[in-house]
């Protein structure tokens, strides 16, 4: 019998999910075992039915439990699908994360050349112009942000929502590392012509050239 432990009144569903996950990971609830019923969990954690249901949904999304309607909730794994991607990104080192970013940039450039719209082109042109302006003024942080915005606009033009979400997540976490790593905007000035060529290939709807120039940019950054 597990002693009831009332929870503080904030993010109740997440706290219940975290407590239950801990009990599963430590073997208190084993694979194949049925979790207590909703009323029992409500009493155990001192929360309402909606919090319990949301907590169980969280555990199901993590691959830890399976809900069988009319039967109950059963533990199906003590490992689950692992930590959320955003948390994994936060603890990744620069080299790992930057490699993922560069791979994404190459593929999204190729797709953008096929799927881009005139509106996409205008956004890319605007951000690339800002990138150059900030680079020539040696405004590093603004230049880096403009560069990220330019490549994010390309990701948007690729019309692949998963690639876009991945790129945004990775680029956002890399920004501070870029600021510390570069020190000045010299590298951005040197690669401006490559970015101009990349944009032109997307304007021309030429995926092979877009792939070529995006790869060139990746080689330059490395």
C-alpha positions in Angstrom: 0.0 0.0 0.0 1.4 3.4 -1.1 1.0 6.2 1.4 -1.1 9.1 0.0 0.9 12.2 -0.7 -1.2 15.3 -1.4 0.3 17.6 -4.0 0.8 21.3 -4.2 -1.9 23.0 -6.2 -0.1 23.8 -9.4 0.5 21.7 -12.5 -1.3 18.9 -10.8 -1.6 16.6 -13.8 2.1 16.9 -14.5 3.0 16.2 -10.9 0.8 13.2 -10.8 2.3 12.0 -14.1 5.8 12.5 -12.7 5.0 10.6 -9.5 3.4 7.7 -11.4 6.3 7.6 -13.8 8.7 7.4 -10.9 6.8 4.5 -9.4 6.9 2.8 -12.8 10.6 3.4 -13.3 11.5 2.1 -9.8 9.4 -1.0 -10.3 6.6 -0.2 -7.8 4.3 -0.8 -10.8 5.8 -3.4 -13.2 5.2 -4.2 -16.9 1.7 -5.8 -17.3 0.5 -4.5 -14.0 -2.8 -2.5 -13.8 -2.6 0.9 -12.3 -5.1 1.8 -9.5 -8.5 3.0 -10.6 -9.3 6.7 -11.1 -11.0 7.0 -7.7 -8.0 5.3 -6.0 -5.5 7.6 -7.8 -7.6 10.6 -6.9 -7.4 9.7 -3.2 -3.8 8.7 -3.4 -2.6 12.0 -4.8 -5.4 14.3 -3.4 -6.4 15.6 -6.9 -9.5 15.7 -9.0 -10.6 13.3 -11.8 -9.5 15.6 -14.6 -6.0 15.8 -13.2 -5.8 12.0 -13.0 -7.0 11.5 -16.5 -4.6 14.1 -17.9 -1.7 12.4 -16.1 -2.6 9.0 -17.5 -2.8 10.6 -21.0 0.7 12.0 -20.5 2.0 8.6 -19.5 0.3 7.0 -22.5 1.9 9.6 -24.8 5.3 8.7 -23.3 4.8 5.0 -24.1 4.6 3.9 -20.5 1.0 2.8 -20.2 -1.9 1.7 -22.3 -5.5 2.6 -21.5 -8.1 -0.2 -22.2 -11.5 1.4 -22.2 -13.8 -0.3 -19.7 -10.9 -2.4 -18.3 -8.2 -0.2 -16.9 -4.8 1.3 -17.4 -1.8 -1.1 -17.8 1.9 -0.6 -17.6 3.5 -1.5 -21.0 7.0 -0.3 -20.5 9.3 0.9 -17.8 11.4 2.9 -20.3 8.9 4.6 -22.6 9.9 6.8 -25.5 12.4 8.7 -23.4 12.6 12.4 -22.6 10.9 15.1 -24.7 12.9 16.2 -27.7 13.2 19.8 -26.4 14.8 18.6 -23.2 17.2 16.4 -25.2 18.2 19.4 -27.3 18.9 21.5 -24.2 21.6 19.1 -22.9 23.1 18.3 -26.4 26.6 19.7 -27.0 27.3 22.3 -29.7 28.9 19.9 -32.2 25.9 17.5 -32.1 23.3 20.2 -32.4 25.1 22.2 -35.1 25.5 19.0 -37.2 21.8 18.5 -37.1 21.2 22.1 -38.0 23.4 21.9 -41.0 21.8 18.7 -42.3 18.4 20.3 -41.9 19.4 23.4 -43.8 20.6 21.4 -46.8 17.3 19.5 -47.1 15.0 22.4 -46.4 16.8 24.4 -49.1 16.1 21.7 -51.6 12.5 21.5 -50.8 12.0 25.3 -50.6 13.2 25.6 -54.2 10.3 23.4 -55.2 7.5 24.6 -52.8 8.3 28.3 -52.2 5.8 31.1 -52.8 6.3 34.7 -53.7 5.5 35.6 -50.1 8.2 33.2 -48.9 10.7 34.9 -51.2 9.9 38.3 -49.9 10.5 37.1 -46.3 13.8 35.5 -47.3 15.0 38.7 -49.1 14.1 40.8 -46.1 16.0 38.7 -43.6 19.0 38.3 -45.9 19.2 42.0 -46.3 19.1 42.5 -42.5 21.8 39.8 -42.1 24.1 41.8 -44.4 23.3 45.1 -42.8 24.0 43.8 -39.3 27.1 41.9 -40.5 28.7 45.0 -42.0 28.0 47.0 -38.8 29.5 44.2 -36.7 26.3 43.8 -34.8 26.8 40.1 -33.9 23.7 39.2 -32.0 21.4 40.9 -34.5 23.3 39.4 -37.4 22.9 35.9 -35.9 19.2 36.4 -35.4 18.8 37.6 -38.9 20.7 34.5 -40.2 18.4 32.2 -38.1 15.4 34.1 -39.4 16.6 33.7 -43.0 17.0 29.9 -42.7 13.8 29.6 -40.7 12.0 31.4 -43.6 13.5 28.8 -46.0 12.2 26.1 -43.6 8.8 27.6 -43.8 9.0 27.6 -47.6 9.8 23.9 -47.6 6.2 23.3 -46.5 7.3 20.5 -44.2 6.0 21.3 -40.7 8.2 18.7 -38.9 11.4 20.1 -40.5 10.3 23.6 -39.6 9.6 22.6 -35.9 12.9 20.7 -35.7 14.9 23.6 -37.3 13.3 26.2 -34.9 14.0 24.1 -31.9 17.7 23.4 -32.8 18.4 27.0 -34.0 16.9 28.6 -30.9 19.1 26.5 -28.6 22.2 27.3 -30.7 21.9 31.1 -30.7 23.8 31.7 -27.4 26.5 29.3 -28.5 26.9 31.2 -31.8 27.3 34.5 -29.9 30.1 33.1 -27.7 31.7 31.2 -30.6 32.0 33.8 -33.3 33.0 37.0 -31.5 32.5 39.1 -34.6 30.6 39.1 -37.9 33.6 38.4 -40.2 32.4 34.9 -41.0 28.9 36.2 -41.9 30.4 38.8 -44.3 32.5 36.1 -46.0 29.5 33.8 -46.5 27.1 36.5 -47.7 27.7 35.7 -51.3 26.9 32.0 -50.7 23.6 33.0 -49.1 22.8 35.3 -52.0 23.4 32.4 -54.4 21.2 30.1 -52.2 18.4 32.6 -52.3 18.7 33.0 -56.1 18.5 29.2 -56.6 15.3 29.1 -54.5 13.9 32.1 -56.5 14.7 30.2 -59.7 13.1 27.0 -58.4 16.2 25.0 -58.9 16.4 22.3 -56.2 19.8 20.9 -57.4 21.5 24.3 -57.1 19.7 25.0 -53.8 21.2 21.8 -52.5 24.6 22.7 -53.9 24.7 26.2 -52.3 23.3 25.0 -49.0 26.0 22.3 -48.9 28.6 25.0 -49.7 27.3 27.1 -46.7 27.5 24.1 -44.4 31.1 23.4 -45.5 32.0 27.1 -44.9 30.5 27.1 -41.4 32.4 23.9 -40.5 
